[in-house]
Amino acid sequence: MKRIDISKFQRDSFFYDQIDLLITVKSFDLQAIRKRYLESKKNKRSGSTHRRKPNFGGVVSLSLNNGKLYNDQVLSQMKEPRGIDFLNNKLAVSSEDKVFIITDKVKVLENDYFSYIHTVSFSPFNSNILMVSSSGFDCIFEYELKGSNVIWEWFAWENGFHKGKNPVTNSDVLLTRDNDQAKKWQKEGKNFLLIDKPKTQSLPTAQRSAFINSVAYHMDNENLILATFFYAGKMIQINKIDNSMLTVIESMKHPHGGKQSDTISLATSTNSGEVVLIKDGVEYRYYTNELEGKALELVDMEWLQNSIIVDDNIITIDSNRTSFLIFNPDKELYDLIPYNMNWAIQDMVCGILTHEQKILLKEASLSNE
């Protein structure tokens, strides 16, 4: 493993072409989120201990070029949007417990087990197939969009990640949606929680067993997906055929944004301030700890939300510096482009919507208030 200090790179605003982004802003009140974040650092278990009311955020389009952000436009306002993807002129965006698909019309996906949806991902092999990570209940769903049918699902609770925590006592709580399993645990005198009425039940962040922060398709193998596990600190490859799992990257702190092809693996180690890249069998950890521009009250805390690859560059959402970090590992160049101090940006994808799609997105957001 090689750790590389990005601040040692040369700062430059001209090594990348114009980048057009669609982003989800989960809240337009970043300061309130920072306050909760700092308070949670006092707890042994990261994350909220009570189910809070979702914030209102939105979808924003913007462009990055020559060290500046411009053409930023709030396209919609909706309940806590997090996941976003764009492929073949199709937009998918999640809003708390729903997924909106925008083409030349609006399609809405709903599922009783949708809660705190974190990511949506179109299949690179078929844009009529979409993967959804429902972080609130530690599960993943794959949809065929024409019929809005679930064609594959995966629950962490049924694949070795069934142990949550009581946020008050910090004791173990076993999680299941299966009545027979619950009865068995009851006979054994074990502490458990049966989630069989998900529309009326919820799990606060600190009580979840896996907290799947992201899912994405392997770029070269349609049977593999990548999931980041918040508590385990790992990016895990899941085989959809037999549900077997392989750890690709580990020893991360609250990771997001796992991606993989036949040649590279990428994930963001959020709390350690590292972008982890595996290339040619070597693991590189590009860290941001020495970069300038962080709020004083955050001291040595880092929060890198997600990273994507654009051309030969990596773009990272640096929440504690409220900036987009763009860097080129080979050329050893970087740039920091500030964004609105009140934006809590969750995710991003390259893309440009048509005028008609912007209207549809706005109408969809109004229906979700």
C-alpha positions in Angstrom: 0.0 0.0 0.0 1.2 3.5 -0.9 -0.2 6.6 0.9 0.1 9.8 -1.2 -0.4 13.3 0.1 -2.5 15.2 -2.5 -1.4 18.5 -1.1 2.1 17.7 -2.5 0.7 17.7 -6.0 0.8 20.9 -8.0 -2.4 22.9 -7.9 -3.6 23.6 -11.5 -6.9 24.7 -13.0 -6.3 23.7 -16.6 -5.5 20.0 -16.6 -9.2 19.0 -17.0 -11.8 19.8 -19.6 -15.3 21.2 -18.7 -17.2 18.9 -16.5 -21.0 19.0 -16.5 -22.5 17.5 -13.3 -25.8 16.6 -11.9 -25.7 16.4 -8.1 -27.9 15.5 -5.3 -27.9 17.9 -2.3 -29.5 16.0 0.6 -30.0 19.2 2.5 -29.5 22.9 2.0 -28.5 23.3 5.6 -25.1 21.7 5.9 -24.4 23.5 9.2 -27.2 21.5 11.0 -25.7 18.3 9.6 -22.3 19.3 10.9 -23.7 19.9 14.3 -25.2 16.4 14.4 -22.0 15.0 13.1 -19.9 16.6 15.8 -22.3 15.4 18.5 -22.3 11.9 17.1 -18.5 11.8 17.6 -19.2 11.7 21.3 -21.0 8.3 20.9 -19.3 5.0 20.5 -21.6 4.0 17.7 -21.6 6.4 14.7 -24.8 7.7 13.3 -28.1 8.9 14.6 -29.8 7.0 17.5 -33.3 8.2 16.7 -35.2 8.2 13.4 -35.2 11.8 12.4 -37.5 13.6 10.0 -36.0 13.8 6.5 -34.6 17.1 5.3 -35.5 18.8 2.1 -32.8 19.0 -0.5 -32.7 19.0 -4.3 -31.1 18.1 -7.6 -28.7 20.7 -9.0 -26.9 21.0 -12.3 -23.6 22.8 -12.6 -20.4 23.0 -14.6 -16.7 23.0 -13.5 -14.0 24.5 -15.6 -10.7 26.4 -15.1 -11.0 26.4 -11.3 -14.5 27.8 -11.2 -18.1 26.6 -10.7 -20.7 28.1 -12.9 -24.2 27.6 -14.4 -25.4 26.1 -11.1 -29.2 25.7 -11.2 -31.5 24.1 -8.6 -33.7 21.8 -10.7 -35.9 20.4 -8.0 -36.5 20.3 -4.3 -37.5 17.0 -2.7 -37.2 14.9 0.5 -33.5 14.1 1.1 -32.4 13.1 -2.4 -29.2 11.0 -2.2 -28.7 8.6 -5.1 -28.4 9.9 -8.7 -27.4 8.3 -12.0 -27.6 9.2 -15.7 -27.2 6.9 -18.6 -28.5 7.0 -22.2 -30.4 10.1 -21.5 -32.2 8.5 -18.5 -32.0 10.1 -15.1 -32.6 8.2 -11.9 -32.8 10.0 -8.6 -33.8 8.8 -5.1 -35.9 10.7 -2.6 -35.9 9.1 0.9 -38.1 6.1 0.1 -38.9 6.5 -3.7 -36.9 6.5 -6.9 -37.8 8.7 -9.8 -36.9 7.7 -13.4 -36.9 10.7 -15.8 -36.9 10.0 -19.6 -39.6 11.6 -21.7 -41.9 10.8 -18.8 -41.7 10.1 -15.1 -41.7 6.7 -13.6 -41.8 6.1 -9.8 -40.4 3.0 -8.0 -41.7 2.2 -4.6 -41.0 -0.7 -2.3 -42.0 -1.3 1.4 -38.3 -1.9 2.1 -37.2 1.4 0.6 -35.8 3.6 3.4 -32.9 6.1 3.3 -32.1 5.1 -0.3 -28.4 6.0 -0.7 -27.6 5.1 -4.3 -29.2 4.3 -7.7 -27.2 2.7 -10.4 -28.1 1.9 -14.1 -26.6 -1.3 -15.4 -23.9 -0.5 -18.0 -25.0 -3.5 -19.9 -28.7 -2.6 -20.0 -30.0 0.9 -19.1 -33.5 -0.6 -18.5 -32.1 -2.3 -15.3 -31.5 -0.3 -12.2 -29.9 -1.2 -8.8 -31.1 0.5 -5.6 -29.4 0.5 -2.2 -31.9 0.8 0.6 -29.6 1.7 3.5 -32.4 2.1 6.0 -33.0 -1.7 6.0 -29.6 -2.9 4.8 -30.8 -4.3 1.5 -30.3 -4.0 -2.3 -32.9 -4.3 -5.1 -32.4 -4.7 -8.8 -35.3 -3.6 -11.0 -36.3 -4.2 -14.6 -37.7 -0.8 -15.4 -40.2 -1.5 -18.2 -42.4 -3.5 -15.9 -41.1 -2.0 -12.6 -40.3 -5.6 -11.5 -37.8 -6.7 -8.8 -35.5 -9.2 -10.6 -33.0 -9.7 -7.7 -32.7 -8.7 -4.1 -30.2 -9.0 -1.3 -30.6 -8.5 2.4 -27.5 -8.1 4.6 -29.5 -9.7 7.4 -29.7 -12.9 5.4 -26.1 -12.9 4.3 -24.0 -12.8 7.5 -24.7 -9.2 8.5 -27.6 -9.5 10.9 -26.1 -8.1 14.1 -27.1 -4.5 14.8 -26.6 -2.5 18.0 -28.9 -1.1 20.6 -27.9 2.6 20.4 -28.6 3.1 24.1 -26.9 0.1 25.7 -24.6 -0.7 22.8 -25.6 -4.3 23.2 -26.2 -6.6 20.2 -29.6 -6.8 18.5 -30.2 -9.5 15.9 -32.2 -8.2 12.8 -34.5 -10.2 10.6 -37.6 -9.9 8.4 -38.4 -13.6 8.7 -41.0 -14.7 11.3 -39.6 -18.2 11.6 -36.1 -16.9 12.4 -37.6 -14.5 15.0 -39.5 -17.4 16.7 -36.2 -19.4 16.8 -34.3 -16.5 18.4 -37.2 -16.0 20.9 -36.9 -19.6 22.0 -33.2 -19.2 22.4 -33.7 -16.1 24.5 -31.8 -13.8 22.2 -32.3 -10.1 21.8 -33.8 -9.5 18.3 -35.9 -7.1 16.2 -38.3 -8.4 13.6 -38.8 -6.0 10.7 -41.9 -7.5 9.0 -43.9 -4.2 8.7 -41.3 -1.9 7.2 -43.8 0.8 6.3 -44.4 1.4 10.0 -41.0 0.4 11.3 -37.6 2.0 11.0 -34.0 1.6 12.0 -32.0 4.7 13.0 -28.5 4.8 11.5 -26.8 3.5 14.7 -29.0 0.4 14.9 -28.4 -0.9 11.3 -26.2 -3.9 10.9 -24.3 -3.1 7.7 -25.4 0.3 6.6 -24.8 -0.1 2.8 -23.7 3.3 1.7 -23.5 2.5 -2.0 -24.0 -0.1 -4.7 -22.7 -0.1 -8.3 -22.3 -2.5 -11.1 -18.9 -4.0 -12.0 -18.1 -2.2 -15.3 -17.0 -5.4 -17.1 -19.0 -8.3 -15.5 -22.8 -8.0 -15.3 -23.0 -10.7 -12.5 -21.0 -8.7 -10.1 -21.8 -5.6 -8.0 -19.8 -3.6 -5.5 -21.2 -2.5 -2.2 -19.6 -0.3 0.5 -20.3 -1.2 4.1 -20.3 1.8 6.5 -19.6 -0.2 9.7 -17.3 -2.9 8.4 -15.2 -0.3 6.5 -15.1 -2.5 3.4 -15.9 -2.5 -0.3 -17.3 -6.0 -1.0 -17.9 -7.6 -4.3 -21.2 -9.6 -4.4 -21.9 -12.2 -7.0 -25.6 -12.1 -8.0 -25.6 -15.7 -9.1 -24.8 -17.3 -5.8 -24.6 -14.4 -3.3 -21.0 -15.1 -2.6 -18.9 -12.2 -1.3 -15.3 -11.1 -1.8 -13.7 -8.2 0.1 -11.9 -5.9 -2.5 -10.8 -3.0 -0.2 -10.8 -3.0 3.6 -9.6 -0.9 6.5 -11.6 2.1 5.5 -13.5 4.5 7.7 -17.2 4.8 6.8 -16.6 4.2 3.0 -18.8 5.4 0.1 -18.8 5.1 -3.6 -17.3 1.7 -4.5 -16.5 1.1 -8.2 -14.7 -1.6 -10.1 -13.7 -2.6 -13.6 -11.3 -5.3 -14.8 -8.4 -2.9 -14.4 -9.2 -0.7 -11.3 -11.0 -0.6 -8.0 -12.1 2.7 -6.4 -13.6 3.6 -3.1 -13.7 6.6 -0.8 -12.7 6.2 2.8 -14.9 9.0 4.1 -13.7 9.6 7.7 -10.0 9.0 7.1 -10.0 11.5 4.1 -8.6 8.9 1.6 -9.5 8.1 -2.0 -8.5 4.4 -2.4 -7.4 3.2 -5.8 -6.2 -0.2 -6.7 -4.4 -0.4 -10.1 -2.0 -3.0 -11.5 -2.3 -4.9 -8.2 -1.1 -1.9 -6.1 -3.3 -0.1 -3.6 -2.8 3.7 -3.5 -4.4 5.9 -0.8 -4.6 9.5 -1.8 -5.2 11.5 1.4 -6.6 15.0 1.9 -5.6 15.7 5.5 -3.0 18.3 4.6 -5.2 20.3 2.2 -6.2 23.8 3.1 -9.7 25.2 3.2 -11.3 23.3 6.1 -13.6 24.9 8.7 -11.7 25.5 12.0 -14.2 23.7 14.2 -13.6 20.5 12.2 -10.0 20.3 13.4 -8.5 17.1 12.1 -11.8 15.6 10.9 -12.3 14.6 7.2 -15.4 13.8 5.2 -15.0 12.8 1.6 -18.5 11.9 0.4 -17.9 10.2 -2.9 -15.6 10.0 -5.9 -16.0 9.3 -9.6 -13.6 8.9 -12.4 -13.9 11.3 -15.4 -11.4 10.7 -18.2 -8.1 10.2 -16.3 -9.1 12.4 -13.4 -10.8 11.6 -10.1 -13.5 14.0 -8.7 -14.3 13.9 -5.0 -16.9 15.6 -3.0 -15.0 17.1 0.0 -17.7 18.0 2.4 -15.6 19.5 5.1 -14.0 21.9 2.7 -17.3 22.4 0.8 -15.3 21.9 -2.5 -15.0 19.6 -5.4 -11.5 18.1 -5.4 -10.3 17.2 -8.8 -6.9 15.4 -9.1 -4.9 13.4 -11.6 -2.9 10.6 -9.9 -0.5 10.2 -12.8 0.2 13.9 -13.6 0.2 14.7 -9.8 -2.1 17.7 -10.4 -5.1 18.8 -8.3 -7.6 21.6 -8.0 -10.2 22.6 -5.4 -13.4 24.3 -6.5 -15.6 25.6 -3.7 -19.4 25.2 -3.8 -22.2 26.7 -1.8 -21.4 26.5 1.9 -24.9 25.4 2.7 -25.0 22.4 0.3 -24.7 19.0 1.8 -23.8 17.2 -1.5 -24.4 13.5 -1.5 -23.7 12.2 -4.9 -22.8 13.2 -8.5 -22.9 12.0 -12.1 -21.8 13.5 -15.4 -24.7 14.5 -17.5 -26.9 17.3 -19.0 -30.7 17.2 -18.9 -33.0 18.4 -21.7 -35.3 21.3 -21.0 -38.2 18.9 -21.1 -36.5 16.6 -18.5 -35.9 19.6 -16.2 -39.6 20.4 -16.3 -40.5 16.7 -15.6 -38.0 16.6 -12.7 -39.5 19.8 -11.2 -43.0 18.4 -11.5 -41.9 15.1 -9.8 -40.4 17.0 -6.9 -43.6 19.0 -6.4 -45.5 15.7 -6.2 -43.1 14.5 -3.5 -43.5 17.4 -1.0 
